């Protein structure tokens, strides 16, 4: 069995990788019949020499590999016919910009497993970069708050070598007694809370958050039930996730007391937004810094009218004109961080975290027996044909690109 690690070809280039050099050695030791070939890359977060040192082989040609691992979408011209690929294809929602990619996969009789569709029997994703989106998103939220109020000046996350250096950088932070709200309950949320916990910011209940006047910085985790209510005031339950349009936001009690909002909750477009643009113009709207880790453009956070970038992570939202302005340009504006590829700021650690999940939760099925059909159910195309699980994409691939 030959495994190939492909060079990322999508622009802008992604520095992340499916497996670190040490993880490659771990795989080859655990599966003695496996050899790993790495396509050289000057941009990857791990150097080619690091892979060589761990027993991998460098090769521009990966045509003799059985499995090819990438991260982002593979450019059509880089696809190798009749191979098995694993990467994020961004096609399962019929994204128009990737229709040509799926058409090419079928044309070249490729088998493709999408990381996003790898789920356990409970329907939970088994591999994702969400934790590092939360970690970096919360760090950037703290960075933005420091800049907004001229309290401290943190180094950009992408300039830090790893998580340990990030923790050292956070030691320079001394926050006033502010209130921080974190929305969500998944991997991303837990990553954000890791940062706040590492800073020894005290976590409080919703009741204490709303009623107290703190003498130290505090934060609260808000789940959907905390800021949604049924139109007819029925008890909040699982019905919210199947009929979100029957609910309205009750976030107003939080935006009147929150200083920094870190938004990490998944948002269904049928669900209400957290607050309206009109509410943001109100004198009661206290939030001055928003770290929108979800980065849903024109989604749950009305001030996220565009994505920011790793190079320029912040912009100001002017509530009166409802437009984006230069960051930190007015005390009347709201400072927004809305980077849409946050894990790329810490590619080494994010890759190690991702690779460990692949080794523990995916490779046993991929290289052995697929006992719980994990791989089968995540395979979008097999030998150039859509599988039954993704037959709904038939009209998508038949349309003109």
Wavefront OBJ file of the C-alpha trace (Angstrom):
o trace
v 0.000 0.000 0.000
v 1.545 3.313 -1.104
v 0.212 6.499 0.453
v 0.891 9.861 -1.142
v 0.752 13.281 0.502
v -0.023 15.737 -2.268
v 1.211 19.298 -2.619
v -1.625 21.770 -2.079
v -2.463 23.422 -5.358
v -5.351 25.733 -4.546
v -4.707 29.491 -4.285
v -4.206 31.052 -1.860
v -1.934 28.168 -0.817
v -2.729 26.228 2.344
v 0.182 25.263 4.604
v -1.691 22.478 6.417
v -1.196 18.777 5.739
v -3.019 15.559 6.615
v -0.079 14.017 8.504
v 2.989 15.458 10.198
v 6.393 13.829 9.580
v 6.321 12.031 12.959
v 2.809 10.788 12.269
v 3.994 9.362 8.949
v 6.623 7.341 10.800
v 3.948 6.231 13.295
v 1.759 5.012 10.422
v 4.594 3.081 8.753
v 5.532 1.444 12.064
v 1.922 0.460 12.760
v 1.316 -0.718 9.185
v 4.635 -2.254 8.001
v 3.399 -2.772 4.426
v 2.675 0.954 3.995
v 5.140 3.314 2.320
v 4.543 7.070 2.343
v 5.583 9.357 -0.500
v 5.516 13.129 -0.139
v 5.215 15.522 -3.049
v 7.774 18.298 -2.437
v 6.372 21.667 -1.367
v 8.122 24.919 -0.427
v 4.983 26.190 1.325
v 3.950 23.262 3.534
v 4.246 23.946 7.279
v 6.616 20.961 7.615
v 9.757 21.008 5.502
v 10.526 18.267 2.989
v 13.633 17.411 5.020
v 11.490 16.704 8.083
v 9.607 14.031 6.134
v 12.837 12.507 4.829
v 14.192 12.320 8.370
v 11.173 10.250 9.416
v 11.535 7.687 6.638
v 9.232 9.129 3.996
v 10.263 9.357 0.351
v 10.055 12.556 -1.681
v 8.549 12.179 -5.135
v 7.065 14.594 -7.630
v 5.310 11.646 -9.291
v 2.620 10.048 -7.128
v 1.056 7.950 -9.878
v 2.129 4.722 -8.163
v 0.321 5.634 -4.917
v -2.944 3.957 -3.947
v -4.249 6.627 -1.546
v -3.689 10.352 -1.953
v -4.219 12.711 1.005
v -4.713 16.465 0.638
v -6.495 19.253 2.510
v -8.203 21.735 0.182
v -9.835 21.056 -3.177
v -7.443 19.557 -5.716
v -7.199 21.649 -8.901
v -8.680 19.763 -11.849
v -5.392 19.773 -13.748
v -3.618 18.078 -10.815
v -6.019 15.125 -10.519
v -4.589 11.673 -11.267
v -7.040 9.286 -12.978
v -8.333 6.158 -11.230
v -6.861 7.080 -7.840
v -8.468 7.306 -4.394
v -8.359 10.795 -2.868
v -9.179 12.159 0.575
v -9.649 15.939 0.914
v -12.276 18.605 1.600
v -14.136 18.800 -1.715
v -16.792 21.379 -0.773
v -19.248 19.809 -3.178
v -21.867 18.152 -0.940
v -23.944 21.344 -0.754
v -23.818 21.665 -4.552
v -21.394 24.567 -4.386
v -21.366 26.041 -7.927
v -17.672 26.952 -7.799
v -16.662 23.272 -7.386
v -18.995 21.684 -9.929
v -16.142 21.309 -12.437
v -14.094 19.511 -9.804
v -16.727 16.835 -9.183
v -17.359 16.504 -12.901
v -13.618 15.889 -13.427
v -13.526 13.342 -10.592
v -16.271 11.344 -12.291
v -14.706 11.725 -15.719
v -11.345 10.391 -14.511
v -12.980 7.470 -12.661
v -11.621 8.689 -9.329
v -12.745 7.476 -5.909
v -13.144 10.383 -3.494
v -13.661 10.326 0.258
v -14.588 13.710 1.730
v -13.294 14.457 5.251
v -16.456 16.408 5.965
v -18.635 13.333 5.464
v -16.654 10.984 7.721
v -19.105 10.453 10.577
v -19.535 7.972 13.398
v -22.784 6.010 13.915
v -24.164 8.918 15.967
v -23.757 11.206 12.954
v -20.856 13.180 14.445
v -17.882 14.177 12.327
v -14.733 12.275 13.263
v -12.135 14.623 11.729
v -12.197 18.406 11.520
v -10.112 21.527 12.080
v -12.790 23.085 14.294
v -10.777 23.040 17.511
v -8.053 25.218 16.017
v -10.580 27.556 14.448
v -11.844 28.130 17.987
v -8.385 28.459 19.527
v -7.157 30.977 16.985
v -10.516 32.758 16.803
v -10.579 33.377 20.557
v -6.940 34.499 20.501
v -7.750 36.950 17.716
v -10.754 38.185 19.687
v -8.500 38.987 22.646
v -5.971 40.575 20.252
v -8.740 42.739 18.744
v -9.974 43.835 22.170
v -6.444 44.862 23.184
v -6.010 46.909 20.024
v -9.477 48.458 20.240
v -8.882 49.843 23.727
v -5.100 50.250 23.464
v -4.523 47.838 26.365
v -1.876 45.513 24.930
v -0.441 44.496 21.573
v -0.380 40.768 20.847
v 1.621 39.271 18.007
v -0.510 37.921 15.141
v -1.309 34.236 15.558
v 0.316 33.350 12.229
v 3.668 34.707 13.457
v 3.710 32.273 16.392
v 5.446 28.912 15.977
v 2.890 26.830 17.857
v 0.313 26.686 20.629
v 2.965 26.868 23.361
v 4.236 30.166 21.991
v 0.635 31.405 21.848
v 0.221 30.652 25.553
v 3.414 32.573 26.318
v 2.133 35.517 24.300
v -1.135 35.554 26.230
v 0.753 35.959 29.499
v 1.249 39.631 28.670
v -2.541 40.172 28.674
v -4.203 41.945 31.572
v -7.898 42.377 30.906
v -10.158 44.763 32.795
v -13.326 43.302 34.396
v -15.099 42.705 31.090
v -17.801 40.228 30.142
v -17.132 37.778 27.305
v -19.910 35.715 25.681
v -19.088 32.555 23.707
v -21.899 31.054 21.623
v -21.963 27.375 20.696
v -21.311 23.889 22.002
v -19.140 22.043 19.465
v -15.456 21.565 18.646
v -15.021 25.209 17.711
v -16.586 26.398 20.963
v -14.416 24.073 23.038
v -11.315 25.388 21.268
v -12.291 28.978 22.078
v -12.957 28.089 25.699
v -9.513 26.440 25.942
v -7.959 29.849 25.337
v -10.136 31.628 27.899
v -9.520 28.900 30.480
v -5.762 29.053 29.851
v -5.955 32.794 30.582
v -7.643 31.967 33.908
v -10.752 33.920 32.935
v -13.500 32.709 35.234
v -16.423 30.915 33.636
v -19.794 31.803 35.138
v -23.422 30.724 34.819
v -25.859 32.583 32.600
v -27.626 33.941 35.674
v -24.433 35.328 37.233
v -23.330 36.731 33.872
v -26.529 38.718 33.456
v -26.867 39.957 37.022
v -23.339 40.538 38.293
v -21.029 43.521 38.059
v -17.695 41.698 37.940
v -14.440 42.819 39.517
v -12.484 40.529 37.164
v -12.922 39.374 33.558
v -15.554 36.617 33.224
v -17.039 34.577 30.406
v -20.182 32.574 29.752
v -20.906 29.780 27.293
v -24.258 30.316 25.596
v -26.116 27.398 24.044
v -29.017 27.793 21.622
v -31.599 27.506 24.410
v -30.043 30.493 26.173
v -30.818 32.969 23.396
v -33.775 31.570 21.465
v -37.447 31.352 22.326
v -40.444 29.881 20.529
v -42.814 32.334 18.828
v -45.621 30.905 20.932
v -43.399 30.526 24.013
v -43.347 26.740 23.898
v -40.611 24.961 25.852
v -37.271 24.956 24.027
v -36.348 21.472 22.848
v -35.017 19.479 19.909
v -37.787 21.051 17.856
v -35.486 24.060 17.416
v -33.107 22.026 15.259
v -35.865 20.753 12.961
v -38.027 23.895 12.909
v -35.698 26.837 13.607
v -38.004 29.208 11.740
v -40.504 28.856 14.612
v -38.106 30.608 16.990
v -36.939 34.148 17.590
v -33.778 35.529 19.129
v -33.736 36.591 22.760
v -30.108 37.705 22.610
v -31.025 41.273 23.581
v -30.468 40.489 27.259
v -26.865 39.589 26.396
v -25.907 42.392 24.017
v -26.755 44.954 26.689
v -24.127 43.522 29.038
v -21.444 41.926 26.805
v -18.132 43.587 25.920
v -16.590 40.919 23.675
v -18.601 38.394 21.664
v -16.918 35.227 20.375
v -19.389 33.591 17.969
v -18.696 29.897 17.351
v -22.206 28.435 17.034
v -23.312 26.709 13.855
v -26.071 28.738 12.210
v -28.966 27.420 10.140
v -30.110 30.065 7.617
v -33.694 29.246 8.652
v -32.913 30.290 12.238
v -33.118 33.908 13.451
v -30.014 36.084 13.525
v -28.567 36.832 16.962
v -29.499 40.488 16.683
v -30.512 42.929 13.973
v -28.696 45.824 12.353
v -31.280 48.102 13.945
v -30.387 46.730 17.386
v -26.715 47.481 16.701
v -27.618 51.161 16.357
v -29.292 51.173 19.761
v -27.665 52.899 22.728
v -28.247 49.656 24.653
v -25.966 47.672 22.332
v -22.782 47.380 24.384
v -20.663 44.967 22.296
v -17.685 46.755 20.765
v -15.600 43.770 19.589
v -16.932 40.702 17.755
v -14.821 37.673 16.890
v -17.048 35.860 14.403
v -15.326 32.495 14.165
v -18.213 31.055 12.132
v -17.722 33.759 9.482
v -21.123 33.348 7.850
v -21.274 36.352 5.516
v -24.585 38.178 6.072
v -25.451 35.375 8.482
v -26.141 35.173 12.209
v -23.937 38.206 12.981
v -25.169 41.180 10.875
v -21.833 43.011 11.125
v -20.092 40.179 9.244
v -20.624 41.689 5.835
v -17.342 40.348 4.494
v -14.524 38.040 5.524
v -11.286 39.456 6.860
v -7.909 37.900 6.115
v -4.907 36.570 8.003
v -2.907 39.553 6.709
v -5.667 42.034 7.640
v -7.702 40.320 10.373
v -9.839 43.263 11.504
v -12.277 45.774 10.066
v -14.755 48.178 11.594
v -18.489 47.945 11.101
v -20.295 51.276 11.071
v -23.809 50.604 12.468
v -25.211 53.843 11.004
v -24.070 53.330 7.422
v -24.099 49.502 7.734
v -20.750 49.428 5.957
v -17.189 48.250 6.562
v -14.558 50.838 7.422
v -10.894 50.938 8.277
v -10.205 49.054 11.532
v -10.078 51.082 14.750
v -11.182 54.221 12.896
v -14.002 55.377 15.198
v -15.123 54.776 18.764
v -18.688 54.560 17.450
v -17.860 51.562 15.254
v -17.775 47.871 16.152
v -14.501 46.049 15.548
v -14.941 42.749 13.698
v -12.639 39.744 13.281
v -14.066 37.374 10.645
v -11.239 35.303 9.165
v -12.647 32.361 7.206
v -9.560 30.099 7.388
v -8.447 30.471 11.004
v -6.705 27.066 11.388
v -4.245 28.179 8.692
v -2.748 30.607 11.220
v -1.370 27.685 13.245
v -0.851 25.069 10.515
v 1.630 22.832 12.358
v -0.470 22.274 15.462
v -3.708 22.119 13.492
v -2.207 19.485 11.174
v -0.984 17.353 14.090
v -4.422 17.500 15.719
v -6.128 16.574 12.447
v -3.647 13.809 11.637
v -4.098 12.202 15.037
v -7.834 11.934 14.438
v -7.170 10.383 11.023
v -4.788 7.809 12.510
v -7.086 6.839 15.363
v -10.517 7.069 13.754
v -10.109 6.652 9.986
v -7.021 4.627 9.039
v -8.199 1.415 10.773
v -11.234 1.402 8.453
v -9.319 2.646 5.433
v -6.432 0.178 5.693
v -8.389 -2.674 7.281
v -12.027 -3.684 7.499
v -14.613 -0.928 7.183
v -16.722 -2.605 9.868
v -19.060 0.297 10.632
v -19.151 1.535 7.005
v -17.357 4.762 7.948
v -15.477 4.962 4.636
v -18.335 3.617 2.543
v -20.756 6.291 3.763
v -18.194 9.081 3.265
v -17.316 8.092 -0.306
v -18.894 10.600 -2.669
v -17.670 8.950 -5.848
v -16.338 5.435 -6.463
v -14.486 4.572 -9.661
v -16.070 7.581 -11.343
v -19.676 7.055 -10.260
v -21.653 8.803 -7.523
v -22.413 6.444 -4.656
v -25.986 5.886 -3.483
v -25.366 8.115 -0.456
v -24.662 11.074 -2.749
v -26.963 10.340 -5.658
v -28.708 13.656 -4.914
v -25.715 15.326 -6.597
v -26.676 13.838 -9.984
v -28.407 17.013 -11.222
v -25.510 19.080 -9.871
v -22.880 17.312 -11.968
v -25.086 17.292 -15.070
v -25.449 21.081 -15.057
v -23.175 23.260 -17.118
v -20.356 24.725 -15.004
l 1 2 3 4 5 6 7 8 9 10 11 12 13 14 15 16 17 18 19 20 21 22 23 24 25 26 27 28 29 30 31 32 33 34 35 36 37 38 39 40 41 42 43 44 45 46 47 48 49 50 51 52 53 54 55 56 57 58 59 60 61 62 63 64 65 66 67 68 69 70 71 72 73 74 75 76 77 78 79 80 81 82 83 84 85 86 87 88 89 90 91 92 93 94 95 96 97 98 99 100 101 102 103 104 105 106 107 108 109 110 111 112 113 114 115 116 117 118 119 120 121 122 123 124 125 126 127 128 129 130 131 132 133 134 135 136 137 138 139 140 141 142 143 144 145 146 147 148 149 150 151 152 153 154 155 156 157 158 159 160 161 162 163 164 165 166 167 168 169 170 171 172 173 174 175 176 177 178 179 180 181 182 183 184 185 186 187 188 189 190 191 192 193 194 195 196 197 198 199 200 201 202 203 204 205 206 207 208 209 210 211 212 213 214 215 216 217 218 219 220 221 222 223 224 225 226 227 228 229 230 231 232 233 234 235 236 237 238 239 240 241 242 243 244 245 246 247 248 249 250 251 252 253 254 255 256 257 258 259 260 261 262 263 264 265 266 267 268 269 270 271 272 273 274 275 276 277 278 279 280 281 282 283 284 285 286 287 288 289 290 291 292 293 294 295 296 297 298 299 300 301 302 303 304 305 306 307 308 309 310 311 312 313 314 315 316 317 318 319 320 321 322 323 324 325 326 327 328 329 330 331 332 333 334 335 336 337 338 339 340 341 342 343 344 345 346 347 348 349 350 351 352 353 354 355 356 357 358 359 360 361 362 363 364 365 366 367 368 369 370 371 372 373 374 375 376 377 378 379 380 381 382 383 384 385 386 387 388 389 390 391 392 393 394 395 396 397 398 399 400 401
